[in-house]
Amino acid sequence: MTIGEGIYAVLDGTGYSTDDWPIRKRFIYNELKFAYRELIKQELNKNRLWDGSAAQTLLCLELEERDASACFDCPTGLKVLRSKTPLPAVVEADAGIGITNVYLTNGVPIEKVTKQDWVNRQNRRYKLPDIVGFFLINDFLNVVGYDSPELLVDVEAFYEDPEIVEAANLKYADCTKDQKCKAVHQLDFTCPGHLQRRVIEIARSVVFRKLGIPLDDSNNAKFDPNSQIPSNVKSQTQP
């Protein structure tokens, strides 16, 4: 589903044509993202989606070698590979930040670790075997325990603004220059398939309130007086 298709899906049924919308498409897309973030948080807190099959991949994030003490509170002399730019905002749930996998561009996976665990391993009197891992500090990705000229990684995660990642990935896409300069509404709105309908319905409820259109809840949990109930069927609430 593209961003434009998501916006049209939200406005379907409002009775407004595309030429006289009283609200901005940007407002509608923001509501889609708000709904997406909340549902992703719920799924992550239920220990779902962590396999990364429905996550979005940021391609070829560049790293550079830095002294760890210049990046975060850490003894000097320890080296890390730190991303040159901050990672786009990632959905954060109670179960943790929504980064599912980090891969070197040759396909080798990098383990998720904590900064404190890595620092403690370096300060041990008897050293443990080093680990290749990653952690996030101030939105910068840090890769530790890896000594190689390979300074590019792919980051699978649930990003708060999918359009930023889609636009960044276009420069690596196998397409023409004109195809890389897509309008925002032509970019994909990355969302797990089983959540798409709920995301649209939540955004639609907000838009309908904004437009002053009452929601059709006339039959929600209410008895339908026009229904025919056979005389031999009794209510379960009766003794």
VEXDRENLUM-440437 format. One record per residue: residue in one letter; x, y, z of N, C-alpha, C in turn. Coordinates in Angstrom, 3 decimals. Layout:
<rs>
("a"; (X; Y; Z); (X; Y; Z); (X; Y; Z))
...
</rs>
This chain:
<rs>
("m"; (0.844; -1.192; 0.000); (0.000; 0.000; 0.000); (0.882; 1.245; 0.000))
("t"; (0.621; 2.149; -0.933); (1.362; 3.404; -0.959); (0.728; 4.397; 0.011))
("i"; (1.452; 5.487; 0.270); (0.921; 6.522; 1.159); (-0.351; 7.114; 0.579))
("g"; (-0.357; 7.360; -0.743); (-1.546; 7.908; -1.387); (-2.740; 6.975; -1.271))
("e"; (-2.522; 5.663; -1.443); (-3.610; 4.696; -1.321); (-4.146; 4.660; 0.099))
("g"; (-3.270; 4.808; 1.082); (-3.722; 4.849; 2.464); (-4.589; 6.055; 2.745))
("i"; (-4.207; 7.201; 2.205); (-4.994; 8.429; 2.395); (-6.362; 8.288; 1.743))
("y"; (-6.413; 7.750; 0.525); (-7.702; 7.551; -0.156); (-8.581; 6.569; 0.610))
("a"; (-7.960; 5.533; 1.180); (-8.734; 4.548; 1.940); (-9.372; 5.179; 3.167))
("v"; (-8.661; 6.090; 3.822); (-9.209; 6.774; 5.002); (-10.405; 7.637; 4.615))
("l"; (-10.301; 8.318; 3.491); (-11.362; 9.242; 3.077); (-12.506; 8.562; 2.345))
("d"; (-12.364; 7.277; 2.061); (-13.438; 6.568; 1.386); (-14.690; 6.547; 2.263))
("g"; (-15.789; 7.030; 1.736); (-17.040; 7.046; 2.490); (-17.364; 8.361; 3.158))
("t"; (-16.464; 9.353; 3.043); (-16.757; 10.652; 3.670); (-17.728; 11.486; 2.838))
("g"; (-17.844; 11.190; 1.553); (-18.729; 11.967; 0.704); (-18.060; 13.171; 0.078))
("y"; (-16.775; 13.357; 0.340); (-16.050; 14.473; -0.250); (-15.271; 14.007; -1.466))
("s"; (-15.241; 14.827; -2.497); (-14.440; 14.498; -3.667); (-13.005; 14.912; -3.410))
("t"; (-12.112; 14.448; -4.282); (-10.691; 14.741; -4.084); (-10.376; 16.216; -4.308))
("d"; (-11.295; 16.972; -4.910); (-11.024; 18.382; -5.214); (-11.471; 19.332; -4.111))
("d"; (-12.297; 18.853; -3.193); (-12.801; 19.777; -2.170); (-12.615; 19.235; -0.754))
("w"; (-11.496; 18.565; -0.525); (-11.219; 18.079; 0.819); (-11.022; 19.256; 1.759))
("p"; (-11.706; 19.287; 2.885); (-11.550; 20.402; 3.830); (-10.357; 20.246; 4.771))
("i"; (-9.651; 19.141; 4.697); (-8.479; 18.937; 5.538); (-7.302; 18.505; 4.675))
("r"; (-6.126; 18.743; 5.169); (-4.918; 18.464; 4.396); (-4.587; 16.973; 4.391))
("k"; (-4.005; 16.543; 3.286); (-3.578; 15.146; 3.188); (-2.482; 14.850; 4.208))
("r"; (-1.672; 15.861; 4.521); (-0.617; 15.651; 5.503); (-1.198; 15.306; 6.867))
("f"; (-2.314; 15.964; 7.214); (-2.983; 15.648; 8.491); (-3.448; 14.191; 8.495))
("i"; (-4.014; 13.749; 7.390); (-4.513; 12.374; 7.301); (-3.358; 11.387; 7.418))
("y"; (-2.261; 11.672; 6.732); (-1.123; 10.758; 6.800); (-0.528; 10.713; 8.210))
("n"; (-0.490; 11.853; 8.889); (0.002; 11.853; 10.266); (-0.867; 10.974; 11.160))
("e"; (-2.176; 10.993; 10.944); (-3.059; 10.135; 11.732); (-2.822; 8.656; 11.413))
("l"; (-2.523; 8.367; 10.147); (-2.173; 6.991; 9.792); (-0.917; 6.550; 10.542))
("k"; (0.072; 7.427; 10.620); (1.312; 7.081; 11.309); (1.100; 6.936; 12.810))
("f"; (0.261; 7.806; 13.403); (-0.014; 7.693; 14.839); (-0.658; 6.338; 15.149))
("a"; (-1.623; 5.952; 14.325); (-2.291; 4.667; 14.528); (-1.302; 3.519; 14.335))
("y"; (-0.466; 3.619; 13.315); (0.546; 2.587; 13.032); (1.488; 2.420; 14.221))
("r"; (1.960; 3.524; 14.779); (2.908; 3.448; 15.893); (2.288; 2.762; 17.106))
("e"; (1.047; 3.141; 17.431); (0.406; 2.572; 18.612); (0.165; 1.067; 18.452))
("l"; (-0.257; 0.651; 17.262); (-0.507; -0.776; 17.043); (0.789; -1.579; 17.018))
("i"; (1.847; -0.997; 16.473); (3.146; -1.675; 16.484); (3.641; -1.840; 17.917))
("k"; (3.468; -0.811; 18.746); (3.862; -0.918; 20.160); (3.124; -2.064; 20.840))
("q"; (1.826; -2.156; 20.588); (1.038; -3.229; 21.200); (1.547; -4.599; 20.768))
("e"; (1.843; -4.736; 19.478); (2.315; -6.021; 18.970); (3.683; -6.377; 19.554))
("l"; (4.582; -5.406; 19.644); (5.903; -5.673; 20.203); (5.813; -6.047; 21.673))
("n"; (4.918; -5.393; 22.403); (4.751; -5.716; 23.822); (4.163; -7.105; 24.031))
("k"; (3.514; -7.635; 22.999); (2.988; -9.002; 23.055); (3.997; -10.009; 22.496))
("n"; (5.244; -9.548; 22.323); (6.328; -10.387; 21.781); (6.025; -10.885; 20.370))
("r"; (5.375; -10.052; 19.597); (5.138; -10.348; 18.185); (5.989; -9.418; 17.318))
("l"; (6.199; -9.817; 16.082); (6.894; -9.036; 15.058); (8.403; -8.934; 15.264))
("w"; (8.936; -9.546; 16.339); (10.363; -9.408; 16.599); (11.219; -10.197; 15.616))
("d"; (10.614; -11.081; 14.838); (11.411; -11.823; 13.857); (11.830; -10.959; 12.681))
("g"; (11.228; -9.782; 12.544); (11.639; -8.848; 11.498); (11.010; -9.078; 10.150))
("s"; (10.121; -10.062; 10.033); (9.527; -10.372; 8.727); (8.649; -9.240; 8.209))
("a"; (8.095; -8.423; 9.110); (7.233; -7.321; 8.694); (7.887; -5.966; 8.917))
("a"; (9.186; -5.967; 9.250); (9.891; -4.715; 9.533); (10.339; -4.048; 8.233))
("q"; (10.761; -2.819; 8.358); (11.251; -2.037; 7.229); (12.775; -1.991; 7.295))
("t"; (13.429; -2.091; 6.157); (14.895; -2.148; 6.132); (15.485; -0.847; 5.621))
("l"; (16.360; -0.253; 6.417); (17.155; 0.894; 5.985); (18.455; 0.363; 5.400))
("l"; (18.695; 0.657; 4.132); (19.835; 0.082; 3.423); (21.093; 0.929; 3.594))
("c"; (22.214; 0.232; 3.743); (23.546; 0.834; 3.636); (23.749; 2.042; 4.550))
("l"; (23.522; 1.833; 5.839); (23.838; 2.872; 6.821); (25.351; 2.903; 7.006))
("e"; (25.946; 4.069; 6.826); (27.401; 4.195; 6.876); (27.898; 4.310; 8.311))
("l"; (29.002; 3.605; 8.588); (29.634; 3.636; 9.897); (31.032; 4.243; 9.777))
("e"; (31.550; 4.713; 10.922); (32.920; 5.202; 10.983); (33.525; 4.800; 12.320))
("e"; (34.825; 4.557; 12.327); (35.479; 4.137; 13.558); (35.684; 5.342; 14.472))
("r"; (35.283; 5.177; 15.739); (35.407; 6.257; 16.722); (35.908; 5.683; 18.038))
("d"; (36.499; 6.548; 18.852); (36.828; 6.171; 20.220); (35.534; 6.163; 21.011))
("a"; (35.286; 5.087; 21.750); (34.016; 4.945; 22.459); (33.789; 6.064; 23.464))
("s"; (34.865; 6.579; 24.068); (34.713; 7.627; 25.079); (34.198; 8.927; 24.481))
("a"; (34.366; 9.102; 23.155); (33.855; 10.305; 22.498); (32.387; 10.180; 22.119))
("c"; (31.857; 8.952; 22.206); (30.475; 8.709; 21.797); (29.536; 8.568; 22.990))
("f"; (30.050; 8.016; 24.085); (29.227; 7.825; 25.279); (30.156; 7.628; 26.473))
("d"; (29.576; 7.558; 27.662); (30.351; 7.416; 28.888); (31.034; 6.053; 28.918))
("c"; (32.327; 6.069; 28.656); (33.057; 4.809; 28.522); (34.552; 5.099; 28.660))
("p"; (35.353; 4.163; 29.206); (36.801; 4.373; 29.289); (37.401; 4.578; 27.899))
("t"; (38.421; 5.437; 27.828); (39.059; 5.703; 26.549); (39.863; 4.490; 26.084))
("g"; (40.086; 4.420; 24.790); (40.860; 3.326; 24.221); (40.021; 2.242; 23.586))
("l"; (38.711; 2.225; 23.871); (37.825; 1.240; 23.265); (37.278; 1.792; 21.955))
("k"; (37.313; 0.992; 20.922); (36.879; 1.438; 19.607); (35.486; 0.905; 19.279))
("v"; (34.698; 1.732; 18.633); (33.375; 1.324; 18.146); (33.216; 1.813; 16.715))
("l"; (32.330; 1.164; 15.993); (31.904; 1.660; 14.685); (30.575; 2.370; 14.899))
("r"; (30.555; 3.670; 14.688); (29.381; 4.492; 14.970); (28.807; 5.015; 13.655))
("s"; (27.495; 5.045; 13.561); (26.868; 5.538; 12.336); (27.197; 7.020; 12.141))
("k"; (27.415; 7.403; 10.885); (27.754; 8.793; 10.584); (26.580; 9.725; 10.818))
("t"; (25.371; 9.199; 10.674); (24.155; 9.999; 10.871); (23.248; 9.283; 11.860))
("p"; (22.372; 10.015; 12.551); (21.439; 9.349; 13.465); (20.500; 8.422; 12.691))
("l"; (20.088; 7.370; 13.346); (19.107; 6.467; 12.763); (17.748; 7.161; 12.773))
("p"; (16.944; 7.036; 11.721); (15.576; 7.586; 11.790); (14.843; 7.057; 13.015))
("a"; (13.943; 7.865; 13.565); (13.253; 7.503; 14.807); (12.610; 6.129; 14.687))
("v"; (12.823; 5.301; 15.707); (12.317; 3.933; 15.745); (11.228; 3.837; 16.810))
("v"; (10.176; 3.076; 16.511); (9.100; 2.859; 17.484); (9.688; 2.196; 18.726))
("e"; (9.379; 2.746; 19.885); (9.893; 2.210; 21.140); (8.740; 1.702; 21.987))
("a"; (8.797; 0.454; 22.369); (7.769; -0.179; 23.184); (8.322; -0.513; 24.557))
("d"; (7.444; -0.995; 25.451); (7.900; -1.416; 26.775); (8.885; -2.574; 26.671))
("a"; (8.719; -3.387; 25.643); (9.586; -4.547; 25.459); (10.939; -4.181; 24.857))
("g"; (11.138; -2.920; 24.480); (12.416; -2.485; 23.927); (12.233; -1.691; 22.653))
("i"; (13.320; -1.110; 22.184); (13.276; -0.339; 20.947); (13.109; -1.289; 19.766))
("g"; (12.315; -0.857; 18.783); (11.876; -1.764; 17.729); (12.861; -2.040; 16.625))
("i"; (14.132; -2.275; 16.951); (15.113; -2.742; 15.964); (15.129; -4.261; 16.032))
("t"; (14.809; -4.900; 14.931); (14.702; -6.360; 14.936); (16.000; -7.045; 14.523))
("n"; (16.670; -6.523; 13.505); (17.914; -7.148; 13.028); (18.827; -6.086; 12.424))
("v"; (20.130; -6.324; 12.560); (21.136; -5.512; 11.877); (22.063; -6.479; 11.144))
("y"; (22.283; -6.204; 9.857); (23.114; -7.085; 9.038); (24.229; -6.278; 8.386))
("l"; (25.396; -6.908; 8.284); (26.406; -6.372; 7.383); (25.900; -6.559; 5.958))
("t"; (26.420; -5.782; 5.035); (25.922; -5.868; 3.661); (26.273; -7.203; 3.002))
("n"; (27.156; -7.986; 3.634); (27.427; -9.337; 3.120); (26.495; -10.372; 3.720))
("g"; (25.513; -9.919; 4.539); (24.501; -10.809; 5.074); (24.768; -11.344; 6.463))
("v"; (25.924; -11.038; 7.054); (26.257; -11.538; 8.388); (25.451; -10.763; 9.435))
("p"; (24.693; -11.455; 10.297); (23.886; -10.749; 11.301); (24.735; -10.270; 12.473))
("i"; (24.292; -9.205; 13.123); (24.962; -8.642; 14.292); (24.021; -8.767; 15.480))
("e"; (24.545; -9.239; 16.585); (23.735; -9.513; 17.767); (23.373; -8.225; 18.504))
("k"; (22.174; -8.181; 19.072); (21.762; -7.039; 19.888); (22.327; -7.203; 21.295))
("v"; (23.071; -6.182; 21.776); (23.649; -6.211; 23.112); (23.317; -4.883; 23.814))
("t"; (23.698; -4.768; 25.063); (23.555; -3.505; 25.780); (24.924; -2.863; 25.930))
("k"; (24.937; -1.536; 25.994); (26.203; -0.825; 26.151); (26.910; -1.257; 27.429))
("q"; (26.172; -1.353; 28.533); (26.781; -1.671; 29.814); (27.387; -3.064; 29.821))
("d"; (26.716; -4.011; 29.197); (27.248; -5.369; 29.135); (28.552; -5.396; 28.357))
("w"; (28.592; -4.657; 27.244); (29.827; -4.634; 26.452); (30.968; -3.975; 27.213))
("v"; (30.700; -2.848; 27.887); (31.736; -2.159; 28.660); (32.239; -3.066; 29.782))
("n"; (31.323; -3.753; 30.452); (31.734; -4.647; 31.543); (32.636; -5.770; 31.038))
("r"; (32.344; -6.274; 29.852); (33.175; -7.343; 29.278); (34.592; -6.840; 29.011))
("q"; (34.710; -5.560; 28.607); (36.032; -5.008; 28.308); (36.844; -4.756; 29.571))
("n"; (36.160; -4.538; 30.692); (36.842; -4.199; 31.942); (37.116; -5.416; 32.832))
("r"; (36.763; -6.600; 32.365); (37.008; -7.790; 33.167); (38.523; -8.080; 33.268))
("r"; (38.892; -8.640; 34.400); (40.297; -9.011; 34.571); (40.668; -10.142; 33.621))
("y"; (39.769; -11.116; 33.539); (39.968; -12.222; 32.615); (38.983; -12.047; 31.467))
("k"; (39.514; -11.765; 30.320); (38.689; -11.391; 29.186); (37.845; -12.563; 28.681))
("l"; (36.608; -12.242; 28.339); (35.744; -13.204; 27.661); (35.924; -13.054; 26.157))
("p"; (35.564; -14.073; 25.407); (35.619; -13.915; 23.947); (34.774; -12.722; 23.516))
("d"; (35.324; -11.922; 22.629); (34.614; -10.708; 22.203); (33.355; -11.077; 21.417))
("i"; (32.390; -10.206; 21.462); (31.145; -10.424; 20.735); (30.969; -9.304; 19.714))
("v"; (30.364; -9.644; 18.607); (30.001; -8.645; 17.598); (28.552; -8.270; 17.847))
("g"; (28.333; -7.058; 18.270); (26.978; -6.647; 18.630); (26.708; -5.197; 18.274))
("f"; (25.483; -4.779; 18.532); (25.100; -3.389; 18.277); (24.212; -2.899; 19.410))
("f"; (24.209; -1.602; 19.610); (23.280; -0.951; 20.518); (23.098; 0.491; 20.047))
("l"; (22.062; 1.118; 20.535); (21.705; 2.467; 20.106); (21.980; 3.438; 21.242))
("i"; (22.710; 4.520; 20.955); (22.982; 5.581; 21.922); (22.685; 6.923; 21.257))
("n"; (21.733; 7.676; 21.837); (21.366; 8.993; 21.294); (21.038; 8.924; 19.801))
("d"; (20.315; 7.878; 19.416); (19.867; 7.654; 18.035); (20.996; 7.280; 17.072))
("f"; (22.219; 7.124; 17.580); (23.321; 6.672; 16.735); (23.521; 5.174; 16.960))
("l"; (23.692; 4.446; 15.859); (23.933; 3.010; 15.945); (25.410; 2.763; 16.195))
("n"; (25.710; 1.934; 17.195); (27.085; 1.590; 17.527); (27.290; 0.090; 17.343))
("v"; (28.282; -0.291; 16.548); (28.633; -1.684; 16.320); (29.974; -1.942; 17.006))
("v"; (30.020; -2.983; 17.826); (31.230; -3.268; 18.612); (31.726; -4.679; 18.307))
("g"; (33.022; -4.867; 18.525); (33.616; -6.195; 18.370); (33.850; -6.614; 16.936))
("y"; (33.799; -5.672; 16.011); (33.962; -6.028; 14.595); (35.101; -5.213; 14.007))
("d"; (36.113; -5.863; 13.512); (37.297; -5.203; 12.970); (37.430; -5.573; 11.504))
("s"; (36.897; -4.707; 10.656); (36.886; -5.006; 9.224); (36.675; -3.700; 8.458))
("p"; (37.146; -3.642; 7.211); (36.879; -2.453; 6.401); (35.414; -2.323; 5.992))
("e"; (34.577; -3.336; 6.295); (33.155; -3.289; 5.956); (32.455; -2.282; 6.864))
("l"; (32.055; -1.141; 6.320); (31.488; -0.068; 7.132); (30.069; 0.285; 6.701))
("l"; (29.343; -0.693; 6.186); (27.958; -0.490; 5.801); (27.099; -1.572; 6.448))
("v"; (25.941; -1.190; 6.966); (25.025; -2.160; 7.561); (23.603; -1.863; 7.093))
("d"; (22.764; -2.900; 7.079); (21.331; -2.764; 6.829); (20.613; -2.935; 8.160))
("v"; (19.669; -2.044; 8.439); (19.005; -2.031; 9.741); (17.511; -2.287; 9.552))
("e"; (17.045; -3.439; 10.043); (15.621; -3.769; 10.023); (14.985; -3.253; 11.305))
("a"; (13.916; -2.467; 11.155); (13.272; -1.893; 12.332); (11.874; -1.410; 11.954))
("f"; (11.119; -1.012; 12.980); (9.819; -0.377; 12.774); (10.004; 1.116; 12.998))
("y"; (10.101; 1.842; 11.902); (10.410; 3.268; 11.956); (9.135; 4.091; 12.114))
("e"; (9.249; 5.198; 12.863); (8.084; 6.046; 13.102); (7.630; 6.770; 11.839))
("d"; (8.563; 7.058; 10.942); (8.244; 7.774; 9.697); (8.718; 6.933; 8.511))
("p"; (7.876; 6.013; 8.038); (8.304; 5.107; 6.961); (8.748; 5.827; 5.699))
("e"; (8.194; 7.011; 5.434); (8.535; 7.708; 4.191); (9.998; 8.160; 4.181))
("i"; (10.569; 8.455; 5.346); (11.971; 8.866; 5.405); (12.874; 7.710; 4.969))
("v"; (12.575; 6.517; 5.441); (13.379; 5.344; 5.093); (13.197; 4.994; 3.618))
("e"; (11.955; 5.053; 3.132); (11.708; 4.748; 1.719); (12.457; 5.711; 0.815))
("a"; (12.447; 6.999; 1.162); (13.146; 7.992; 0.347); (14.658; 7.774; 0.392))
("a"; (15.183; 7.412; 1.574); (16.624; 7.168; 1.700); (17.054; 5.947; 0.900))
("n"; (16.202; 4.937; 0.810); (16.551; 3.705; 0.095); (16.525; 3.868; -1.422))
("l"; (15.856; 4.899; -1.915); (15.729; 5.063; -3.360); (17.078; 5.275; -4.042))
("k"; (18.029; 5.859; -3.328); (19.324; 6.106; -3.977); (20.089; 4.816; -4.228))
("y"; (19.665; 3.724; -3.583); (20.304; 2.432; -3.819); (19.459; 1.540; -4.729))
("a"; (18.293; 2.030; -5.132); (17.390; 1.220; -5.945); (17.893; 1.135; -7.385))
("d"; (17.573; 0.030; -8.038); (17.962; -0.181; -9.429); (16.871; 0.406; -10.323))
("c"; (16.894; 1.722; -10.473); (15.883; 2.396; -11.297); (16.496; 3.671; -11.865))
("t"; (15.732; 4.330; -12.713); (16.227; 5.536; -13.368); (16.217; 6.713; -12.403))
("k"; (16.860; 7.793; -12.808); (16.930; 8.992; -11.965); (15.541; 9.559; -11.705))
("d"; (14.672; 9.540; -12.736); (13.312; 10.057; -12.561); (12.513; 9.198; -11.592))
("q"; (12.712; 7.881; -11.637); (11.994; 6.991; -10.731); (12.435; 7.180; -9.288))
("k"; (13.691; 7.606; -9.092); (14.186; 7.832; -7.741); (13.607; 9.108; -7.125))
("c"; (13.138; 10.016; -7.956); (12.565; 11.271; -7.462); (11.049; 11.141; -7.365))
("k"; (10.588; 10.237; -6.543); (9.158; 10.009; -6.389); (8.537; 11.049; -5.467))
("a"; (7.272; 11.363; -5.731); (6.528; 12.183; -4.786); (6.235; 11.361; -3.538))
("v"; (5.989; 12.040; -2.420); (5.809; 11.335; -1.155); (4.639; 10.365; -1.224))
("h"; (3.527; 10.771; -1.872); (2.351; 9.896; -1.892); (2.560; 8.641; -2.733))
("q"; (3.660; 8.595; -3.526); (3.968; 7.405; -4.316); (4.841; 6.411; -3.563))
("l"; (5.364; 6.805; -2.400); (6.208; 5.914; -1.616); (5.352; 4.893; -0.882))
("d"; (5.948; 3.750; -0.575); (5.223; 2.702; 0.148); (5.022; 3.085; 1.607))
("f"; (3.817; 2.779; 2.113); (3.550; 2.917; 3.540); (3.721; 1.534; 4.148))
("t"; (4.900; 1.289; 4.697); (5.223; -0.039; 5.214); (4.451; -0.308; 6.491))
("c"; (3.590; -1.324; 6.441); (2.763; -1.678; 7.593); (2.435; -3.164; 7.484))
("p"; (2.569; -3.929; 8.585); (2.199; -5.351; 8.522); (0.782; -5.531; 7.995))
("g"; (0.602; -6.509; 7.123); (-0.682; -6.697; 6.450); (-1.857; -6.855; 7.399))
("h"; (-1.662; -7.571; 8.512); (-2.784; -7.818; 9.409); (-3.161; -6.582; 10.222))
("l"; (-2.346; -5.513; 10.135); (-2.659; -4.281; 10.864); (-3.200; -3.178; 9.958))
("q"; (-3.118; -3.354; 8.653); (-3.478; -2.273; 7.735); (-4.918; -1.808; 7.924))
("r"; (-5.857; -2.753; 7.998); (-7.262; -2.372; 8.134); (-7.514; -1.612; 9.436))
("r"; (-6.896; -2.053; 10.531); (-7.083; -1.386; 11.810); (-6.471; 0.009; 11.786))
("v"; (-5.314; 0.153; 11.160); (-4.683; 1.471; 11.042); (-5.596; 2.434; 10.296))
("i"; (-6.162; 1.968; 9.193); (-7.052; 2.820; 8.392); (-8.306; 3.190; 9.180))
("e"; (-8.883; 2.222; 9.899); (-10.111; 2.493; 10.655); (-9.865; 3.482; 11.791))
("i"; (-8.731; 3.365; 12.478); (-8.424; 4.305; 13.561); (-8.229; 5.707; 13.005))
("a"; (-7.478; 5.829; 11.906); (-7.270; 7.142; 11.294); (-8.580; 7.704; 10.770))
("r"; (-9.416; 6.842; 10.204); (-10.704; 7.294; 9.669); (-11.592; 7.861; 10.773))
("s"; (-11.611; 7.245; 11.958); (-12.451; 7.736; 13.050); (-12.045; 9.154; 13.458))
("v"; (-10.726; 9.439; 13.445); (-10.249; 10.782; 13.777); (-10.668; 11.774; 12.700))
("v"; (-10.502; 11.381; 11.431); (-10.856; 12.262; 10.318); (-12.351; 12.541; 10.304))
("f"; (-13.175; 11.525; 10.574); (-14.620; 11.732; 10.596); (-15.014; 12.734; 11.678))
("r"; (-14.376; 12.654; 12.835); (-14.664; 13.633; 13.896); (-14.245; 15.031; 13.463))
("k"; (-13.118; 15.106; 12.772); (-12.639; 16.391; 12.277); (-13.626; 16.994; 11.283))
("l"; (-14.237; 16.150; 10.458); (-15.191; 16.621; 9.452); (-16.602; 16.762; 10.016))
("g"; (-16.807; 16.345; 11.258); (-18.140; 16.442; 11.856); (-19.096; 15.403; 11.345))
("i"; (-18.583; 14.270; 10.841); (-19.432; 13.202; 10.332); (-19.655; 12.193; 11.453))
("p"; (-20.899; 11.941; 11.854); (-21.135; 10.971; 12.929); (-20.796; 9.560; 12.458))
("l"; (-20.243; 8.777; 13.368); (-19.935; 7.392; 13.049); (-21.189; 6.547; 13.112))
("d"; (-21.258; 5.516; 12.300); (-22.425; 4.641; 12.254); (-22.293; 3.577; 13.345))
("d"; (-22.798; 3.912; 14.532); (-22.745; 2.950; 15.626); (-24.140; 2.606; 16.127))
("s"; (-25.129; 2.753; 15.251); (-26.525; 2.576; 15.662); (-26.819; 1.148; 16.105))
("n"; (-26.103; 0.180; 15.579); (-26.395; -1.211; 15.913); (-25.344; -1.849; 16.814))
("n"; (-24.426; -1.052; 17.302); (-23.364; -1.605; 18.130); (-23.886; -1.993; 19.505))
("a"; (-23.910; -3.281; 19.797); (-24.318; -3.804; 21.105); (-25.729; -3.360; 21.487))
("k"; (-26.583; -3.166; 20.491); (-27.960; -2.776; 20.762); (-28.917; -3.802; 20.166))
("f"; (-30.048; -3.959; 20.803); (-31.065; -4.888; 20.324); (-31.749; -4.317; 19.097))
("d"; (-31.905; -5.152; 18.082); (-32.580; -4.748; 16.856); (-34.051; -5.105; 16.987))
("p"; (-34.924; -4.086; 17.137); (-36.353; -4.388; 17.333); (-37.013; -5.029; 16.132))
("n"; (-36.379; -4.911; 14.951); (-36.980; -5.474; 13.739); (-36.611; -6.945; 13.527))
("s"; (-35.712; -7.455; 14.357); (-35.315; -8.848; 14.180); (-36.405; -9.768; 14.705))
("q"; (-36.547; -10.900; 14.063); (-37.540; -11.881; 14.447); (-36.879; -12.989; 15.263))
("i"; (-37.254; -13.105; 16.523); (-36.694; -14.120; 17.398); (-37.721; -15.225; 17.571))
("p"; (-37.378; -16.452; 17.232); (-38.332; -17.554; 17.399); (-38.806; -17.648; 18.848))
("s"; (-40.061; -18.040; 19.008); (-40.660; -18.096; 20.337); (-40.007; -19.131; 21.232))
("n"; (-39.353; -20.141; 20.620); (-38.736; -21.199; 21.418); (-37.310; -20.863; 21.852))
("v"; (-36.804; -19.644; 21.489); (-35.465; -19.209; 21.879); (-35.595; -18.221; 23.031))
("k"; (-34.943; -18.518; 24.145); (-35.028; -17.668; 25.308); (-33.699; -16.928; 25.506))
("s"; (-33.792; -15.758; 26.095); (-32.602; -14.983; 26.374); (-31.764; -15.705; 27.424))
("q"; (-30.430; -15.652; 27.239); (-29.534; -16.299; 28.186); (-29.461; -15.550; 29.516))
("t"; (-29.955; -14.294; 29.522); (-29.926; -13.526; 30.775); (-31.096; -13.842; 31.666))
("q"; (-32.122; -14.519; 31.105); (-33.272; -14.871; 31.917); (-32.981; -16.118; 32.730))
("p"; (-33.534; -16.194; 33.952); (-33.297; -17.380; 34.771); (-33.954; -18.626; 34.156))
</rs>
